Amino acid sequence: MKKTLIIATHNEGKKRELINTLSSLAYKIYSLKDFPELPEVEETGSTFKENAVLKAETISRLTGELTLADDSGLEVFYLGGKPGVHSARFAGEDATDEQNNTLLLKLMENVPHSQRKARFVCVMAVAAPGIKTITVEGSCEGFLATMPRGTRGFGYDPLFIYGDGNKTFAEMDMETKSRISHRGRALQKIREVLMQF
């Protein structure tokens, strides 16, 4: 019988990426969409790790199930690490990806290429009743485009150009992105962790 694994997210794009990598493991995977009665977990942490642990432990406590949560975001060096933990609500509490991207581009207007460095960070936490919560981190560096490009992905993907390349995450196919992205790197590590349960 397959064990249950809850992915603590409502984000469809994130859920797809996670299931894509974890579907070969012996788990029946659910997301928060399958538990409409669960409360929204307030991300009150000041770091990605604090938020990931908070989400994983809260949902695990409420359901009694093994839970995987992540907190990730974009850090722009020119902006002192912003949007950081506020990536999803950079332009306001219920901001869309488009609004967040528009605000970021506005703040980076006329900033030369050499100062457009950015990195994506992802911290994943696995929590289960009676065990110590485990966290892993993945990150990847690149720089910001001057306008959105590509139709794939979500969040800041249309603005983030990986490494010294010329493709944004939103211009890459899922397989390529999953191999090199912050979430992809954290996922490979968390996959090892989940295999031990």
Secondary structure, DSSP 8 states (H G I E B T S, - for coil): --EEEEE----HHHHHHHHHHHTTSSEEEEEGGG-TTS-------SSHHHHHHHHHHHHHHHH-SEEEEEEEEEEEGGGTT-BGGGGGGTT-TT--HHHHHHHHHHHTTT--GGG-EEEEEEEEEEE-TTS--EEEEEEEEEEE-SS---SSS-TTTTTEEETTSS-BGGGS-HHHHHHHSHHHHHHHHHHHHHHT-
